[in-house]
């Protein structure tokens, strides 16, 4: 049977790393010139990733790295996945991934956000937080001391 790389016409004699494609059962990746098929049953995180994220793959002689999605695997895990049970649950990984996405998306600047910020500024800026403590604030204590003096 031909490898994915050969079917796609990629020269495997070159020492390169790239994403080759996905199927319903897993994904194919070329790592340092060697073709690997990563089954979703062994590497469940990849099932939740898009092709653009999977294309962002790099490798060295110790491991394979998908920096965009935060997955690092040793070369041995690709060669013998049964010896490397998943270290982080899919649920934990998805939670971390959504936090990362929220942090990145919160930093996005858009015309709509800029306009909302200007409108908020005209109203006096960001609303002050209401005091949730049952005790009086420090400012209120200082004010009462000055009134009594």
C-alpha positions, 0 to 999 in steps of 0.5 A: 500500500502506498503512503499518504505522502506518495499518493499526494506526490510528496517526496518522502526522501526530503527531511520535511514535516507537513500535514497531509490530510484527514479521514473519518478515522484520523489524520496523516502527517509527514514528520522528518520524511516519515509518513504517520497516520494518527488515529483519533482513537489514539489522539482524540484532540485532533478530531476537534481541530480544523485543517488550518490548525493541523497544517501548523506543524513543526518537528525536530528529532525529539518531537512534533509540535502543533503550536496553534492548538498546544499539542506536543508529541514525542516521536515515539508516541507517533511510532508506538501510540499504544505506549503513550496513553493520553496525558490530558483529557479531551475535556480539559484540553477543550476548556484550555483551548476555549480560554485561549480563544477567548483571550485572543478574541478579546484582544481583537480591535474592531471598528465596532469595539472602538465605537462602543468604547467612545460611547462609553467614554462620553458617558463617563467611562467604565462604570465603577464596581458596586461595593459588595462588602457589608463594611463601609469603604475606606473612602466612606470611613475617611469622609465620616472622620472628617465630618466628625472633626 
